[in-house]
Amino acid sequence: MIDLNLNRYENHEEALIKILKESYELDYILNEVDINYANKITGELENEITNQFLKAISYRMESILFHYNLLYNINPKEYDSSFPQDEISIRQNCLFDSIIFHTASLFDYFSSFIWYIIGDNTSEKKLWNSLAKTVRGNNEIKKSKIGFLIDSFDREWICRLFDYRAELIHYKDDWANETYTIDKRKLVIHSPEKILKFFRIHKKNEIQNTIVTIEQISLWVIENSIIICIELADALNIYINDNRKRNSDVIQIRDFNDPEVMNEIIDKIKKNT
């Protein structure tokens, strides 16, 4: 279930730290998937194809966060902006569009990575829309956790993100309004209006008489997308474990809290000194 609470982004520093931690968690789990895939399926280390996918996903994630930092620093709350006030809104709007585009692209790269694993090493690449359609038509995959999540996240989040991206690219821009704080000293850039309708946020009673800023809606898009990717990556690990083809792992992960493991390491050190 997508969290529609935007109040959690009022403290920008805390929200951004939390999102950065989640991005690191995603990176860790994806590398865990790569190791698990080698251990349980292929028996081969250094898979060039999965490495390419992981680098592409990491690059998209970095691009999203980079563009958000640019957006925020154009109109920071801690000090005066270096940009003229009549340029702040349009510049933030441009960067917000970039965040949407990169986030949609993230899911396309992620879908190709998913399909490479659940499609049994196929060389065919599937963008997100194609992956969701294929999963719905495959009863075996559809019954798995990864299949269920692909279907539910597509309906609840990703198809709306893609439809909104298509609106921006092909039909009409979604410009943000602006107001000043009560003391007239700070420019506040509102969230573009259409995205609130695409995700049906405008119907929530908590925000109907409040201002949703462009920073808040950006962080909301970024964090929900990261959390979705984390859940998909976790489900990939489950899928790999449920469909393993090898009895023994090629990468042995040692438990250093195990006394036997530690004694073995100590013995080896003594022999080499």
N, C-alpha and C positions, 0 to 999 in steps of 0.2 A: 504494500500500500504506500503510495507516494505521500510524503508529509507536506501538507499545504501551509504549515506554520512558517511565516516569513519573519516573525518577531525575533527568532533566534539569530538573526543577522544584524540586529541593532548594535551589538558590540562587535565592531568590525574586526578588531585584532583577535579576539577570542575565536570568532567564526572562521577567520582565515587560517589560524593555527590548526584548528580542528580539521579543516578541509585538507591542509597540507599533510597532516598525519594520515588521513584517509587515502590520499594519493600514494603515500609511501606504502601503506598496507596493500593497496591494489598492486603495486609493483612487486611486492614480496610474494603475494599469492600467485601472480602470473608466472614468476620464476619457479614457484613450487609446482605449478601445473606442468611447466616444461620438464622439470626433473621427474615428476610423476609419470609423465608420458613416456620418457625414456625408460624408466624402471619397469613400467607395467605393460607397455605396448611394443615399442620398437627395439629396445635393448641397445640403442645407439645414442652416444653422447654427441653434443654439438650439432644438433639438427639445424641446418642452415635456414630452412623454411620457417620453422617456429621462431628462430632468432630474428629473422626479418620482420615477422609479425610483431614480436614483442618490442622491437626497436621502433616500429611505426606507431604502435599504441602509446609507447612512452613519449615519443615526439609529439603526438597529438595532445597528450595530457599536458606536456610542458607548454605547448602553444596556447592552450586554453588559459592556463594560469598566467602566462606572460601577458596575454591580451587583457586579462582582468586587472593585473597590476597597473598596466598602462591606463586603463579606464579609471581606476580609482585615483591614481596620482594626478590626473587632469583636474580633479575637483576634490582634493583631500579635505578632511574635516579639521586637521590639526594646524594647517597653515594656509596662507593665501595661494591661489593657483597662479602659475606663471603664464597661463593663457588668458586672453581677453574674455570677459564674461559672455560675449555674444558668440564665442566659438566653442565654449565648454560643452553645451548640449549636443551640437552636431558631432563633435569629436567623440564624445562618449557613446552616442548612437552608432557611429561607425564601428567602434570597438565592440559594442554589444552585438552587432550583426556578426562580427568576426568570431565571437565566442559561440554563437549559435552554429555558424558554419563548421567550425572546428569540432564542436561537440557532436554534430551529426556525422562528420567524417570519422570521429573516434568510433562510433558504433558500426560504421561500415568496415573499418579495419578489424574491429573486434569480431564481427560476424564471420569474416574470412578465416580468422584464427579458430573460431569455434567450429566452423564447417570442416576445416582441415583435420581436426581431431575427431569429431563425431561422424564425419563423412568417410572415415577410414583412408586417410592419406590421399584423398583425391586432389588432383591438381586444379580442379575447378574452383574458382573463387566466387563466393556468394556475398553480395552486398546485403545489408540488413533486410530490406523488403523481400528479397529472394529467399533468404534464410528462413524468415518467419513463415512464408508461404510453403516452403518445402517441409518444415517441421510439422505444420498443420496437416500435411498430406501423408506423413509417415507415422503410422500407428505406434511402431516400436519406440521411436525417438520421442513422440508426443507423450508417451506414458512416463518417460524419465523426468527427473527433476529439472534438468537443463531444458528439456522440451517444454515443460510446463511454464518455466520462467520466461523463456523466449516468447511464448504466446501471450502470457499475461503482461509482461513489460511492454511488448509491442502495442497492445491495445491501450494500456493505461498511460504510457509515456512516449515511447519512441516514435510511433506513428504520428502523434501530435507534434513532436519536435520536427519531424520531417515535413509535415504539412505546413508548419509555420515557416520553416526554411524555404519551402517552395513559394510561399506567399511573398517572402522578402525578395527572392531572386526573380520571380516571374511576373508578379502582379502588382504589388503595392508596398512601398516602404511603411514602416511602423515607427513614426517619430514620437519622441518623448516630449512631454510638456515640462515646463519649469516654473518654479516659484521661488520666493525668497523666504528665509527664516523670519521670525517675528521681528527681530531687530534690524532686518533689511541688510544684514552684513554677509549672509551666506546664500549662495545659489543652490537650490535643491532641484535635482533632475529626477523627474518621476520615471517610473517604469513605462516603457512603451505599452499602449493600451491593448493591442491585439493579442499579445502573448498571454495576457491575463484571461482573455476569452478562449483562446485555443486550449489552455489547460484548466479552464473553468474556475479559475481562482476568484474571478470577480463575483462569484455567487456566495463566497464565504462571508458570513456575517462579520467576522473579526476585522476584515479589511475594507468594508464598504464605505466607511467614513474616515479612513486613514490614508496617508500617502505611502505608497510603496515606491521606494527609490530604485533607480536603475542599478545601484550597487547591490541592493537586496535581491532583486530578481536575478541578477547575474550569478550571485553566490548560490541562490536556490537552484538554478539550472545546473551549475557545476557540481554541487554536492549531491543532488539526487542522481545525476548521471554517474558519478564515481561509485556511489553506493550500489547502483544497479550493476555496474561492471564487477564490483566485488562479489555480489551474490551470484552472478553468472560464472565467475571464475571458480568460486567454491563449488558450484554445481558441476563444473567441468571436472574437478578433482573427483567428485563422487562418480561421475560417468566413467572416468578412466578406471577407477577402482572396481566398479561393477562389471566392466568389460575387459578386464586385464587379459593379456595373452601370454604373459611370462610368469613363471613360478618364482624366479629369483630376481632381485634388484641388481642393476649394474652400478648404482650409487648407494653405498651403505652409509646411512646417517647414524653416527654414534651418539649414544646417550651418555654424556659426560657426568651425569649424576649417578650412573650405575657404577657401584664399587668395582665390579669385575672389569669394566672398561677402563677405569682409572688405573687399576693395578696392572693391566696389560700395557698401558701407555708408560707407566712408571718403569716397568721391567725393560721396555724397549729403550727408554732414555738411559737407564743404567748400563745396558749392554753397549751403547754407543758413546759412553763417556769413560 
